Amino acid sequence: MKLKIMENSGFCFGVRRAIDIAKNATKKYEKVVTLGPIIHNPQMVEYLRKKGLRYINNISEINDEAVVIRSHGITYDDYKKLKNMDVKIVDATCPIVKKAQKFAQKLTKEGYQLVVLGDKYHPEVEALLSYVDDSCIVVADIDNDLELNNDKVGLIAQTTQSETKFEQLAYKLISKTYELRIVRTICNATKLRQEKTAKLAKKSDLMIVVGGKNSANTTRLAEISAENGCETHHIEVANEIDFNWFKGKMKIGLTAGASTPDWIINKVKNNLKKYIENEDKNS
Ligand code: SF4
């Protein structure tokens, strides 16, 4: 049995940057909170809570704490509210997420009806929607009908969406619009992880995808792996592994989302290596 670990597994630059900013804030300010979890990984959020970084769900819960804006950003309304309060704002929004917000605003201002490939309940998309007008459509399932009311359409995507889906949606829109502007707002870190996951899944009998169950980018990796015909298990931590999964399998692939800390990936990797060594000894 062989284990192959995907290169570039784990933290992307945006997540690493957000965590560094948050850690520095806990050193600089006596009390610090984030509005929503800093990243979508419960174990990392818990680790930071022990370091003094609590997360809250609502602005009304803020007293006199410094507020870290998480990597997915916050809505324009929440940002305005924070500005009007006498609190210190530490912005850890990923620059790539901000760039997508800017394109969304620009296209809207230039008279395009915005179409966003994404999940409208994801905090990144909720924040993005707060910068554009009500004509914006969020598409999660590209097979659904699109209600367009403008012959000028601007297409963007949530930064963690699948490239393939984005291209399929773009093709669909070409026949429905007079003018179509496409801005590829999917981030490179995501694109790279998706491509490498697909490649590894094609060569593996079983894939383990490690990361928060609430993490959009990790969930997407698990979907891509399964779409490439490989039995796939999405786990958050090492003790979720069921070694019955490995019976009759020879090539095991391991990948992890952009918000999965190294210590979790290493624990999974070490457990798998130990299991494979034992299996090889006993065979
Ligand atoms: S996946 Fe990309 S957009 Fe999201 S935080 Fe990481 S670098 Fe930023």
Residues whose N, C-alpha, C, O or C-beta is under 5 A from the ligand:
A	BS01	SF4	C12 F13 G14 V15 S71 C94 I96 V97 T159 C187 A189 T190 A258
